[in-house]
Amino acid sequence: MVGVAICGRPVSRNLDNGTTLEINRICTVGIKNAVSKLCSYVIKYAKLKGYKKVITYTFMSENGSSLKASNFILEKENAGGLSWNTKLDKKRKHTSKELKKRWSYNIKK
């Protein structure tokens, strides 16, 4: 195994419309182009399952070169909140205070 991609419904309830798939995590053993290849497989899977869009996030400090190579476009900078903490859920803690960039890939039929 060279890597793994974990996907699911968008974490943001505003983006969870039933036609968007979010890549939550990607992990590889460091082989060249493995992240781009995994992104391509996720896009193929999403298309097969009827999704219209795939999104993912990077930290502001990351350049997103693997996403650019997979034809993702930068949709929004400074995306997401600085904390997961809400009045209803004090147990979850976000691990980083760095803002993010949201990338998207629109699936063509």
Backbone atoms as SQL, in Angstrom:
CREATE TABLE atoms (id INTEGER PRIMARY KEY, chain TEXT, resi INTEGER, resn TEXT, atom TEXT, x REAL, y REAL, z REAL);
INSERT INTO atoms VALUES
  (1, 'A', 1, 'MET', 'N', 0.843, -1.165, 0.000),
  (2, 'A', 1, 'MET', 'CA', 0.000, 0.000, 0.000),
  (3, 'A', 1, 'MET', 'C', 0.899, 1.242, 0.000),
  (4, 'A', 2, 'VAL', 'N', 0.530, 2.195, -0.823),
  (5, 'A', 2, 'VAL', 'CA', 1.295, 3.428, -0.971),
  (6, 'A', 2, 'VAL', 'C', 0.657, 4.575, -0.188),
  (7, 'A', 3, 'GLY', 'N', -0.660, 4.545, -0.032),
  (8, 'A', 3, 'GLY', 'CA', -1.337, 5.622, 0.672),
  (9, 'A', 3, 'GLY', 'C', -2.810, 5.336, 0.851),
  (10, 'A', 4, 'VAL', 'N', -3.449, 6.253, 1.540),
  (11, 'A', 4, 'VAL', 'CA', -4.876, 6.105, 1.817),
  (12, 'A', 4, 'VAL', 'C', -5.530, 7.484, 1.791),
  (13, 'A', 5, 'ALA', 'N', -6.766, 7.534, 1.326),
  (14, 'A', 5, 'ALA', 'CA', -7.574, 8.761, 1.353),
  (15, 'A', 5, 'ALA', 'C', -8.850, 8.456, 2.128),
  (16, 'A', 6, 'ILE', 'N', -9.168, 9.302, 3.068),
  (17, 'A', 6, 'ILE', 'CA', -10.387, 9.150, 3.856),
  (18, 'A', 6, 'ILE', 'C', -11.345, 10.260, 3.435),
  (19, 'A', 7, 'CYS', 'N', -12.533, 9.862, 3.011),
  (20, 'A', 7, 'CYS', 'CA', -13.522, 10.808, 2.491),
  (21, 'A', 7, 'CYS', 'C', -14.849, 10.637, 3.209),
  (22, 'A', 8, 'GLY', 'N', -15.676, 11.656, 3.110),
  (23, 'A', 8, 'GLY', 'CA', -17.005, 11.570, 3.709),
  (24, 'A', 8, 'GLY', 'C', -17.820, 12.799, 3.382),
  (25, 'A', 9, 'ARG', 'N', -18.908, 12.933, 4.094),
  (26, 'A', 9, 'ARG', 'CA', -19.741, 14.121, 3.930),
  (27, 'A', 9, 'ARG', 'C', -18.963, 15.330, 4.426),
  (28, 'A', 10, 'PRO', 'N', -19.206, 16.503, 3.841),
  (29, 'A', 10, 'PRO', 'CA', -18.497, 17.694, 4.304),
  (30, 'A', 10, 'PRO', 'C', -18.722, 17.967, 5.790),
  (31, 'A', 11, 'VAL', 'N', -17.664, 18.351, 6.467),
  (32, 'A', 11, 'VAL', 'CA', -17.752, 18.659, 7.889),
  (33, 'A', 11, 'VAL', 'C', -18.630, 19.888, 8.111),
  (34, 'A', 12, 'SER', 'N', -18.510, 20.881, 7.241),
  (35, 'A', 12, 'SER', 'CA', -19.335, 22.086, 7.345),
  (36, 'A', 12, 'SER', 'C', -20.769, 21.772, 6.937),
  (37, 'A', 13, 'ARG', 'N', -21.692, 22.024, 7.819),
  (38, 'A', 13, 'ARG', 'CA', -23.090, 21.725, 7.486),
  (39, 'A', 13, 'ARG', 'C', -23.604, 22.594, 6.342),
  (40, 'A', 14, 'ASN', 'N', -22.964, 23.740, 6.121),
  (41, 'A', 14, 'ASN', 'CA', -23.361, 24.608, 5.009),
  (42, 'A', 14, 'ASN', 'C', -22.984, 24.007, 3.654),
  (43, 'A', 15, 'LEU', 'N', -22.006, 23.132, 3.623),
  (44, 'A', 15, 'LEU', 'CA', -21.567, 22.511, 2.374),
  (45, 'A', 15, 'LEU', 'C', -22.118, 21.095, 2.200),
  (46, 'A', 16, 'ASP', 'N', -22.769, 20.573, 3.224),
  (47, 'A', 16, 'ASP', 'CA', -23.289, 19.206, 3.197),
  (48, 'A', 16, 'ASP', 'C', -24.634, 19.183, 2.480),
  (49, 'A', 17, 'ASN', 'N', -24.569, 19.169, 1.137),
  (50, 'A', 17, 'ASN', 'CA', -25.786, 19.256, 0.324),
  (51, 'A', 17, 'ASN', 'C', -26.177, 17.933, -0.329),
  (52, 'A', 18, 'GLY', 'N', -25.465, 16.862, -0.039),
  (53, 'A', 18, 'GLY', 'CA', -25.782, 15.557, -0.614),
  (54, 'A', 18, 'GLY', 'C', -25.105, 15.289, -1.941),
  (55, 'A', 19, 'THR', 'N', -24.489, 16.305, -2.536),
  (56, 'A', 19, 'THR', 'CA', -23.802, 16.118, -3.818),
  (57, 'A', 19, 'THR', 'C', -22.318, 16.459, -3.736),
  (58, 'A', 20, 'THR', 'N', -21.843, 16.744, -2.530),
  (59, 'A', 20, 'THR', 'CA', -20.440, 17.104, -2.328),
  (60, 'A', 20, 'THR', 'C', -19.757, 16.065, -1.447),
  (61, 'A', 21, 'LEU', 'N', -18.578, 15.634, -1.869),
  (62, 'A', 21, 'LEU', 'CA', -17.755, 14.695, -1.110),
  (63, 'A', 21, 'LEU', 'C', -16.519, 15.441, -0.623),
  (64, 'A', 22, 'GLU', 'N', -16.144, 15.260, 0.632),
  (65, 'A', 22, 'GLU', 'CA', -14.963, 15.921, 1.181),
  (66, 'A', 22, 'GLU', 'C', -13.853, 14.916, 1.427),
  (67, 'A', 23, 'ILE', 'N', -12.657, 15.257, 0.971),
  (68, 'A', 23, 'ILE', 'CA', -11.467, 14.474, 1.325),
  (69, 'A', 23, 'ILE', 'C', -11.022, 15.001, 2.682),
  (70, 'A', 24, 'ASN', 'N', -11.145, 14.161, 3.712),
  (71, 'A', 24, 'ASN', 'CA', -10.809, 14.579, 5.065),
  (72, 'A', 24, 'ASN', 'C', -9.327, 14.395, 5.387),
  (73, 'A', 25, 'ARG', 'N', -8.749, 13.316, 4.905),
  (74, 'A', 25, 'ARG', 'CA', -7.340, 13.020, 5.179),
  (75, 'A', 25, 'ARG', 'C', -6.734, 12.279, 3.988),
  (76, 'A', 26, 'ILE', 'N', -5.468, 12.572, 3.742),
  (77, 'A', 26, 'ILE', 'CA', -4.675, 11.791, 2.789),
  (78, 'A', 26, 'ILE', 'C', -3.337, 11.513, 3.455),
  (79, 'A', 27, 'CYS', 'N', -2.908, 10.277, 3.394),
  (80, 'A', 27, 'CYS', 'CA', -1.633, 9.891, 3.977),
  (81, 'A', 27, 'CYS', 'C', -0.921, 8.963, 2.989),
  (82, 'A', 28, 'THR', 'N', 0.350, 9.240, 2.742),
  (83, 'A', 28, 'THR', 'CA', 1.130, 8.388, 1.846),
  (84, 'A', 28, 'THR', 'C', 2.460, 8.038, 2.501),
  (85, 'A', 29, 'VAL', 'N', 3.181, 7.117, 1.887),
  (86, 'A', 29, 'VAL', 'CA', 4.512, 6.750, 2.387),
  (87, 'A', 29, 'VAL', 'C', 5.599, 7.607, 1.753),
  (88, 'A', 30, 'GLY', 'N', 5.215, 8.621, 1.008),
  (89, 'A', 30, 'GLY', 'CA', 6.180, 9.557, 0.453),
  (90, 'A', 30, 'GLY', 'C', 6.585, 9.305, -0.984),
  (91, 'A', 31, 'ILE', 'N', 5.917, 8.391, -1.660),
  (92, 'A', 31, 'ILE', 'CA', 6.232, 8.115, -3.059),
  (93, 'A', 31, 'ILE', 'C', 5.760, 9.283, -3.924),
  (94, 'A', 32, 'LYS', 'N', 6.589, 9.663, -4.887),
  (95, 'A', 32, 'LYS', 'CA', 6.294, 10.797, -5.754),
  (96, 'A', 32, 'LYS', 'C', 4.943, 10.631, -6.451),
  (97, 'A', 33, 'ASN', 'N', 4.161, 11.688, -6.472),
  (98, 'A', 33, 'ASN', 'CA', 2.851, 11.766, -7.134),
  (99, 'A', 33, 'ASN', 'C', 1.763, 10.911, -6.486),
  (100, 'A', 34, 'ALA', 'N', 2.011, 10.333, -5.332),
  (101, 'A', 34, 'ALA', 'CA', 1.012, 9.465, -4.697),
  (102, 'A', 34, 'ALA', 'C', -0.232, 10.245, -4.290),
  (103, 'A', 35, 'VAL', 'N', -0.063, 11.473, -3.794),
  (104, 'A', 35, 'VAL', 'CA', -1.219, 12.271, -3.373),
  (105, 'A', 35, 'VAL', 'C', -2.079, 12.628, -4.579),
  (106, 'A', 36, 'SER', 'N', -1.453, 13.030, -5.665),
  (107, 'A', 36, 'SER', 'CA', -2.205, 13.356, -6.883),
  (108, 'A', 36, 'SER', 'C', -2.970, 12.141, -7.390),
  (109, 'A', 37, 'LYS', 'N', -2.329, 10.993, -7.346),
  (110, 'A', 37, 'LYS', 'CA', -2.975, 9.756, -7.800),
  (111, 'A', 37, 'LYS', 'C', -4.178, 9.426, -6.916),
  (112, 'A', 38, 'LEU', 'N', -4.023, 9.568, -5.613),
  (113, 'A', 38, 'LEU', 'CA', -5.146, 9.311, -4.711),
  (114, 'A', 38, 'LEU', 'C', -6.299, 10.282, -4.975),
  (115, 'A', 39, 'CYS', 'N', -5.974, 11.548, -5.217),
  (116, 'A', 39, 'CYS', 'CA', -7.020, 12.528, -5.543),
  (117, 'A', 39, 'CYS', 'C', -7.769, 12.115, -6.801),
  (118, 'A', 40, 'SER', 'N', -7.038, 11.623, -7.789),
  (119, 'A', 40, 'SER', 'CA', -7.675, 11.156, -9.032),
  (120, 'A', 40, 'SER', 'C', -8.619, 9.989, -8.766),
  (121, 'A', 41, 'TYR', 'N', -8.205, 9.075, -7.902),
  (122, 'A', 41, 'TYR', 'CA', -9.069, 7.936, -7.564),
  (123, 'A', 41, 'TYR', 'C', -10.324, 8.404, -6.826),
  (124, 'A', 42, 'VAL', 'N', -10.178, 9.378, -5.937),
  (125, 'A', 42, 'VAL', 'CA', -11.337, 9.913, -5.215),
  (126, 'A', 42, 'VAL', 'C', -12.318, 10.559, -6.197),
  (127, 'A', 43, 'ILE', 'N', -11.803, 11.306, -7.164),
  (128, 'A', 43, 'ILE', 'CA', -12.660, 11.945, -8.164),
  (129, 'A', 43, 'ILE', 'C', -13.412, 10.893, -8.974),
  (130, 'A', 44, 'LYS', 'N', -12.731, 9.833, -9.385),
  (131, 'A', 44, 'LYS', 'CA', -13.387, 8.743, -10.131),
  (132, 'A', 44, 'LYS', 'C', -14.479, 8.091, -9.294),
  (133, 'A', 45, 'TYR', 'N', -14.188, 7.857, -8.020),
  (134, 'A', 45, 'TYR', 'CA', -15.171, 7.258, -7.121),
  (135, 'A', 45, 'TYR', 'C', -16.385, 8.178, -6.970),
  (136, 'A', 46, 'ALA', 'N', -16.104, 9.478, -6.748),
  (137, 'A', 46, 'ALA', 'CA', -17.189, 10.443, -6.563),
  (138, 'A', 46, 'ALA', 'C', -18.095, 10.492, -7.791),
  (139, 'A', 47, 'LYS', 'N', -17.495, 10.483, -8.967),
  (140, 'A', 47, 'LYS', 'CA', -18.275, 10.506, -10.205),
  (141, 'A', 47, 'LYS', 'C', -19.140, 9.251, -10.319),
  (142, 'A', 48, 'LEU', 'N', -18.550, 8.108, -9.992),
  (143, 'A', 48, 'LEU', 'CA', -19.266, 6.837, -10.036),
  (144, 'A', 48, 'LEU', 'C', -20.472, 6.831, -9.096),
  (145, 'A', 49, 'LYS', 'N', -20.329, 7.475, -7.949),
  (146, 'A', 49, 'LYS', 'CA', -21.395, 7.494, -6.945),
  (147, 'A', 49, 'LYS', 'C', -22.375, 8.656, -7.117),
  (148, 'A', 50, 'GLY', 'N', -22.172, 9.499, -8.136),
  (149, 'A', 50, 'GLY', 'CA', -23.122, 10.549, -8.434),
  (150, 'A', 50, 'GLY', 'C', -22.862, 11.898, -7.774),
  (151, 'A', 51, 'TYR', 'N', -21.707, 12.061, -7.175),
  (152, 'A', 51, 'TYR', 'CA', -21.379, 13.364, -6.586),
  (153, 'A', 51, 'TYR', 'C', -21.090, 14.371, -7.692),
  (154, 'A', 52, 'LYS', 'N', -21.304, 15.642, -7.395),
  (155, 'A', 52, 'LYS', 'CA', -21.056, 16.699, -8.370),
  (156, 'A', 52, 'LYS', 'C', -19.792, 17.489, -8.063),
  (157, 'A', 53, 'LYS', 'N', -19.298, 17.336, -6.829),
  (158, 'A', 53, 'LYS', 'CA', -18.159, 18.147, -6.402),
  (159, 'A', 53, 'LYS', 'C', -17.355, 17.412, -5.336),
  (160, 'A', 54, 'VAL', 'N', -16.027, 17.605, -5.369),
  (161, 'A', 54, 'VAL', 'CA', -15.132, 17.089, -4.336),
  (162, 'A', 54, 'VAL', 'C', -14.408, 18.293, -3.744),
  (163, 'A', 55, 'ILE', 'N', -14.361, 18.364, -2.414),
  (164, 'A', 55, 'ILE', 'CA', -13.643, 19.457, -1.759),
  (165, 'A', 55, 'ILE', 'C', -12.610, 18.897, -0.796),
  (166, 'A', 56, 'THR', 'N', -11.631, 19.709, -0.484),
  (167, 'A', 56, 'THR', 'CA', -10.652, 19.385, 0.548),
  (168, 'A', 56, 'THR', 'C', -10.011, 20.676, 1.014),
  (169, 'A', 57, 'TYR', 'N', -9.246, 20.600, 2.063),
  (170, 'A', 57, 'TYR', 'CA', -8.633, 21.779, 2.654),
  (171, 'A', 57, 'TYR', 'C', -7.136, 21.580, 2.824),
  (172, 'A', 58, 'THR', 'N', -6.388, 22.690, 2.741),
  (173, 'A', 58, 'THR', 'CA', -4.977, 22.704, 3.110),
  (174, 'A', 58, 'THR', 'C', -4.772, 23.882, 4.050),
  (175, 'A', 59, 'PHE', 'N', -3.702, 23.832, 4.818),
  (176, 'A', 59, 'PHE', 'CA', -3.352, 24.980, 5.637),
  (177, 'A', 59, 'PHE', 'C', -2.860, 26.103, 4.737),
  (178, 'A', 60, 'MET', 'N', -2.962, 27.326, 5.189),
  (179, 'A', 60, 'MET', 'CA', -2.519, 28.491, 4.423),
  (180, 'A', 60, 'MET', 'C', -1.033, 28.377, 4.063),
  (181, 'A', 61, 'SER', 'N', -0.261, 27.712, 4.904),
  (182, 'A', 61, 'SER', 'CA', 1.180, 27.588, 4.675),
  (183, 'A', 61, 'SER', 'C', 1.531, 26.537, 3.619),
  (184, 'A', 62, 'GLU', 'N', 0.562, 25.736, 3.184),
  (185, 'A', 62, 'GLU', 'CA', 0.808, 24.695, 2.180),
  (186, 'A', 62, 'GLU', 'C', 0.454, 25.229, 0.793),
  (187, 'A', 63, 'ASN', 'N', 1.212, 24.805, -0.211),
  (188, 'A', 63, 'ASN', 'CA', 0.992, 25.358, -1.558),
  (189, 'A', 63, 'ASN', 'C', -0.055, 24.604, -2.376),
  (190, 'A', 64, 'GLY', 'N', -0.432, 23.409, -2.001),
  (191, 'A', 64, 'GLY', 'CA', -1.471, 22.674, -2.708),
  (192, 'A', 64, 'GLY', 'C', -1.052, 22.151, -4.069),
  (193, 'A', 65, 'SER', 'N', 0.235, 21.896, -4.266),
  (194, 'A', 65, 'SER', 'CA', 0.722, 21.477, -5.587),
  (195, 'A', 65, 'SER', 'C', 0.105, 20.161, -6.060),
  (196, 'A', 66, 'SER', 'N', -0.128, 19.231, -5.152),
  (197, 'A', 66, 'SER', 'CA', -0.761, 17.965, -5.545),
  (198, 'A', 66, 'SER', 'C', -2.207, 18.186, -5.978),
  (199, 'A', 67, 'LEU', 'N', -2.875, 19.108, -5.336),
  (200, 'A', 67, 'LEU', 'CA', -4.257, 19.414, -5.712),
  (201, 'A', 67, 'LEU', 'C', -4.305, 20.124, -7.057),
  (202, 'A', 68, 'LYS', 'N', -3.374, 21.039, -7.265),
  (203, 'A', 68, 'LYS', 'CA', -3.293, 21.723, -8.568),
  (204, 'A', 68, 'LYS', 'C', -3.031, 20.710, -9.675),
  (205, 'A', 69, 'ALA', 'N', -2.164, 19.741, -9.411),
  (206, 'A', 69, 'ALA', 'CA', -1.855, 18.709, -10.399),
  (207, 'A', 69, 'ALA', 'C', -3.069, 17.835, -10.700),
  (208, 'A', 70, 'SER', 'N', -4.003, 17.759, -9.752),
  (209, 'A', 70, 'SER', 'CA', -5.229, 16.974, -9.936),
  (210, 'A', 70, 'SER', 'C', -6.387, 17.836, -10.427),
  (211, 'A', 71, 'ASN', 'N', -6.082, 19.060, -10.859),
  (212, 'A', 71, 'ASN', 'CA', -7.069, 19.997, -11.412),
  (213, 'A', 71, 'ASN', 'C', -8.079, 20.525, -10.401),
  (214, 'A', 72, 'PHE', 'N', -7.717, 20.528, -9.124),
  (215, 'A', 72, 'PHE', 'CA', -8.538, 21.216, -8.133),
  (216, 'A', 72, 'PHE', 'C', -8.284, 22.704, -8.294),
  (217, 'A', 73, 'ILE', 'N', -9.301, 23.497, -7.970),
  (218, 'A', 73, 'ILE', 'CA', -9.127, 24.949, -8.023),
  (219, 'A', 73, 'ILE', 'C', -9.274, 25.507, -6.606),
  (220, 'A', 74, 'LEU', 'N', -8.553, 26.580, -6.347),
  (221, 'A', 74, 'LEU', 'CA', -8.654, 27.242, -5.055),
  (222, 'A', 74, 'LEU', 'C', -9.986, 27.976, -5.013),
  (223, 'A', 75, 'GLU', 'N', -10.859, 27.543, -4.123),
  (224, 'A', 75, 'GLU', 'CA', -12.207, 28.092, -4.045),
  (225, 'A', 75, 'GLU', 'C', -12.304, 29.229, -3.037),
  (226, 'A', 76, 'LYS', 'N', -11.588, 29.087, -1.921),
  (227, 'A', 76, 'LYS', 'CA', -11.699, 30.094, -0.871),
  (228, 'A', 76, 'LYS', 'C', -10.474, 30.042, 0.030),
  (229, 'A', 77, 'GLU', 'N', -9.962, 31.219, 0.381),
  (230, 'A', 77, 'GLU', 'CA', -8.895, 31.299, 1.373),
  (231, 'A', 77, 'GLU', 'C', -9.503, 31.700, 2.709),
  (232, 'A', 78, 'ASN', 'N', -8.801, 31.407, 3.765),
  (233, 'A', 78, 'ASN', 'CA', -9.280, 31.684, 5.124),
  (234, 'A', 78, 'ASN', 'C', -10.586, 30.949, 5.396),
  (235, 'A', 79, 'ALA', 'N', -10.682, 29.731, 4.888),
  (236, 'A', 79, 'ALA', 'CA', -11.896, 28.928, 5.058),
  (237, 'A', 79, 'ALA', 'C', -11.884, 28.255, 6.427),
  (238, 'A', 80, 'GLY', 'N', -13.040, 28.030, 6.932),
  (239, 'A', 80, 'GLY', 'CA', -13.172, 27.312, 8.192),
  (240, 'A', 80, 'GLY', 'C', -12.908, 28.210, 9.383),
  (241, 'A', 81, 'GLY', 'N', -13.360, 27.761, 10.525),
  (242, 'A', 81, 'GLY', 'CA', -13.160, 28.526, 11.749),
  (243, 'A', 81, 'GLY', 'C', -11.835, 28.197, 12.403),
  (244, 'A', 82, 'LEU', 'N', -11.498, 28.969, 13.393),
  (245, 'A', 82, 'LEU', 'CA', -10.261, 28.723, 14.127),
  (246, 'A', 82, 'LEU', 'C', -10.438, 27.670, 15.198),
  (247, 'A', 83, 'SER', 'N', -11.674, 27.321, 15.500),
  (248, 'A', 83, 'SER', 'CA', -11.904, 26.375, 16.577),
  (249, 'A', 83, 'SER', 'C', -13.155, 25.554, 16.305),
  (250, 'A', 84, 'TRP', 'N', -13.139, 24.315, 16.780),
  (251, 'A', 84, 'TRP', 'CA', -14.317, 23.459, 16.688),
  (252, 'A', 84, 'TRP', 'C', -15.249, 23.695, 17.861),
  (253, 'A', 85, 'ASN', 'N', -14.775, 24.396, 18.865),
  (254, 'A', 85, 'ASN', 'CA', -15.549, 24.546, 20.082),
  (255, 'A', 85, 'ASN', 'C', -16.850, 25.301, 19.832),
  (256, 'A', 86, 'THR', 'N', -17.936, 24.740, 20.316),
  (257, 'A', 86, 'THR', 'CA', -19.231, 25.398, 20.252),
  (258, 'A', 86, 'THR', 'C', -19.869, 25.311, 21.626),
  (259, 'A', 87, 'LYS', 'N', -20.965, 26.001, 21.790),
  (260, 'A', 87, 'LYS', 'CA', -21.682, 25.928, 23.064),
  (261, 'A', 87, 'LYS', 'C', -22.184, 24.512, 23.323),
  (262, 'A', 88, 'LEU', 'N', -22.517, 23.794, 22.233),
  (263, 'A', 88, 'LEU', 'CA', -23.087, 22.457, 22.372),
  (264, 'A', 88, 'LEU', 'C', -22.028, 21.376, 22.555),
  (265, 'A', 89, 'ASP', 'N', -20.805, 21.621, 22.105),
  (266, 'A', 89, 'ASP', 'CA', -19.793, 20.573, 22.112),
  (267, 'A', 89, 'ASP', 'C', -18.459, 21.123, 22.606),
  (268, 'A', 90, 'LYS', 'N', -18.220, 20.990, 23.893),
  (269, 'A', 90, 'LYS', 'CA', -16.986, 21.492, 24.490),
  (270, 'A', 90, 'LYS', 'C', -15.873, 20.432, 24.498),
  (271, 'A', 91, 'LYS', 'N', -16.182, 19.189, 24.094),
  (272, 'A', 91, 'LYS', 'CA', -15.195, 18.105, 24.156),
  (273, 'A', 91, 'LYS', 'C', -14.215, 18.136, 22.997),
  (274, 'A', 92, 'ARG', 'N', -14.693, 18.511, 21.808),
  (275, 'A', 92, 'ARG', 'CA', -13.816, 18.497, 20.629),
  (276, 'A', 92, 'ARG', 'C', -12.846, 19.661, 20.679),
  (277, 'A', 93, 'LYS', 'N', -11.610, 19.385, 20.317),
  (278, 'A', 93, 'LYS', 'CA', -10.588, 20.428, 20.254),
  (279, 'A', 93, 'LYS', 'C', -9.934, 20.372, 18.881),
  (280, 'A', 94, 'HIS', 'N', -9.862, 21.499, 18.217),
  (281, 'A', 94, 'HIS', 'CA', -9.182, 21.577, 16.928),
  (282, 'A', 94, 'HIS', 'C', -7.685, 21.579, 17.205),
  (283, 'A', 95, 'THR', 'N', -6.914, 20.879, 16.404),
  (284, 'A', 95, 'THR', 'CA', -5.490, 20.724, 16.681),
  (285, 'A', 95, 'THR', 'C', -4.638, 21.876, 16.192),
  (286, 'A', 96, 'SER', 'N', -5.147, 22.723, 15.311),
  (287, 'A', 96, 'SER', 'CA', -4.352, 23.817, 14.783),
  (288, 'A', 96, 'SER', 'C', -5.181, 25.087, 14.699),
  (289, 'A', 97, 'LYS', 'N', -4.536, 26.198, 14.959),
  (290, 'A', 97, 'LYS', 'CA', -5.213, 27.491, 14.873),
  (291, 'A', 97, 'LYS', 'C', -4.979, 28.150, 13.515),
  (292, 'A', 98, 'GLU', 'N', -4.250, 27.476, 12.616),
  (293, 'A', 98, 'GLU', 'CA', -3.952, 28.055, 11.308),
  (294, 'A', 98, 'GLU', 'C', -5.180, 28.013, 10.399),
  (295, 'A', 99, 'LEU', 'N', -5.417, 29.097, 9.695),
  (296, 'A', 99, 'LEU', 'CA', -6.524, 29.139, 8.741),
  (297, 'A', 99, 'LEU', 'C', -6.236, 28.236, 7.551),
  (298, 'A', 100, 'LYS', 'N', -7.273, 27.991, 6.753),
  (299, 'A', 100, 'LYS', 'CA', -7.149, 27.021, 5.666),
  (300, 'A', 100, 'LYS', 'C', -7.572, 27.604, 4.326),
  (301, 'A', 101, 'LYS', 'N', -7.206, 26.861, 3.280),
  (302, 'A', 101, 'LYS', 'CA', -7.674, 27.131, 1.924),
  (303, 'A', 101, 'LYS', 'C', -8.607, 25.982, 1.549),
  (304, 'A', 102, 'ARG', 'N', -9.745, 26.310, 0.927),
  (305, 'A', 102, 'ARG', 'CA', -10.648, 25.262, 0.450),
  (306, 'A', 102, 'ARG', 'C', -10.453, 25.093, -1.052),
  (307, 'A', 103, 'TRP', 'N', -10.215, 23.857, -1.459),
  (308, 'A', 103, 'TRP', 'CA', -10.009, 23.494, -2.858),
  (309, 'A', 103, 'TRP', 'C', -11.212, 22.696, -3.325),
  (310, 'A', 104, 'SER', 'N', -11.571, 22.833, -4.601),
  (311, 'A', 104, 'SER', 'CA', -12.709, 22.076, -5.111),
  (312, 'A', 104, 'SER', 'C', -12.437, 21.553, -6.515),
  (313, 'A', 105, 'TYR', 'N', -13.121, 20.476, -6.813),
  (314, 'A', 105, 'TYR', 'CA', -13.096, 19.890, -8.144),
  (315, 'A', 105, 'TYR', 'C', -14.541, 19.659, -8.545),
  (316, 'A', 106, 'ASN', 'N', -14.995, 20.331, -9.576),
  (317, 'A', 106, 'ASN', 'CA', -16.355, 20.155, -10.077),
  (318, 'A', 106, 'ASN', 'C', -16.370, 19.016, -11.091),
  (319, 'A', 107, 'ILE', 'N', -17.206, 18.038, -10.841),
  (320, 'A', 107, 'ILE', 'CA', -17.274, 16.845, -11.676),
  (321, 'A', 107, 'ILE', 'C', -18.181, 17.120, -12.874),
  (322, 'A', 108, 'LYS', 'N', -17.626, 16.862, -14.033),
  (323, 'A', 108, 'LYS', 'CA', -18.396, 17.034, -15.273),
  (324, 'A', 108, 'LYS', 'C', -19.065, 15.708, -15.622),
  (325, 'A', 109, 'LYS', 'N', -20.257, 15.788, -16.136),
  (326, 'A', 109, 'LYS', 'CA', -20.982, 14.560, -16.507),
  (327, 'A', 109, 'LYS', 'C', -20.598, 14.066, -17.852);
